[in-house]
Amino acid sequence: MRTDAEARRQDLVLDLPQLYTKPSASELLYTLDRVKKKPAAWDDSNDESPRAVDEHGLPKYLTSIIASRLAWIDDDRTKEQIWEAASARLSERSGRSAIPSISRAFVIPAATFTESVSITLWEPSLTADNLGHKTWLASFLLAKRLPNLVSYLPSLNKLDKDSRALPSSDTLDANVGVIELGAGTGLVGIAIAAIFPVHVHLTDLPDIVPNLRSNVMANGSNALSDFKGTTSVGELDWSNLPYAENGPEPGYDLVVAADPLYSPEHPAWLAAAITHVIKKDVDARVVIELPLREAYVPEVEELKTRLGKLGLEIQAEGLESGLEDWESAQEALERTKVLCWWAVWRWS
């Protein structure tokens, strides 16, 4: 016997045009557009809007459309459109790795807390070896948190408050350097350049840099459209750090990294990269945000130990959570919150 919840779900799916009724092509295309699933941006306030239909019944419904010959529809091109749309809607409910390339917008609060910055990022389709093409939850949380961390970041806190409130290239402080390690799609670095009058150098592996550079350019930072700072993009492989004469000199006031640990080698590589680029100065800071994934807890603890041995200490830290979208098909229906840890490090 069906439960009341199951019955309601079935009713909601039955509200869609059923194939046995031979719905028109326009009706099917309208329905498939209606159930299009937007990419998540991990913001609880805009991610829980009521669904037009219950998600649990949709995969079966979409599969039935893909499997149907749609014999009552004469135009073959229209049939292809319907099948393609149904396949796209099914992919959207099969986990992030099944979704094709997407573009999504993120709203980041600015330093004055009375304005915000909208950043649009392109994310190519994912494979296991190019995870840097996805904007991860920790990046979003860190980008939003940075304005709240200014009091812990002397290089940003010393900036004239008017320069943080007014978008003007004339106020750019060329003496303040920020570098992002493992920038991925660029959200954190772009957000810093949008909010603060500093120069930000975004780095990642060679395969990730082309999309990273494209996102930086698309958001207008180099043209200083509405940005307070400037940006540059470059390659930096933590496992093969360049010699001083070939790479960046240690001298960045602020080093940031979000969700950078994906293998047992990463804690050692990341610690080495941080000390390779950070300024040896009492005001220099490192800000890291990491999701506390059970499989990578040993890597998180190892990174803490290595940074401590290198002479860095935690000045401030905390926990926060959000909704990640790296999900299986079932998780796409029932998403859960992910706990993240952030920390500000300084020389001890």
Salt bridges, closest charged atoms under 4 A:
ASP44 OD2 - LYS337 NZ 2.77
ASP47 OD2 - ARG335 NH1 2.49
ASP54 OD2 - ARG9 NE 3.87
ASP54 OD1 - HIS56 ND1 3.09
GLU55 OE2 - ARG51 NE 3.94
GLU55 OE1 - ARG93 NE 2.70
GLU92 OE2 - ARG89 NH2 2.81
GLU92 OE1 - ARG93 NH1 3.67
GLU123 OE1 - ARG96 NH2 3.00
GLU123 OE2 - ARG104 NE 2.95
ASP253 OD1 - LYS279 NZ 2.86
ASP259 OD2 - ARG293 NH2 2.65
GLU301 OE2 - LYS304 NZ 3.54
GLU302 OE2 - ARG306 NE 2.75
GLU313 OE2 - ARG346 NE 3.02
GLU320 OE2 - ARG145 NE 3.16
GLU324 OE1 - LYS134 NZ 2.86
ASP325 OD2 - ARG104 NH2 2.77
ASP325 OD1 - LYS134 NZ 2.64
GLU327 OE1 - ARG335 NE 3.52
GLU334 OE2 - HIS56 NE2 3.29
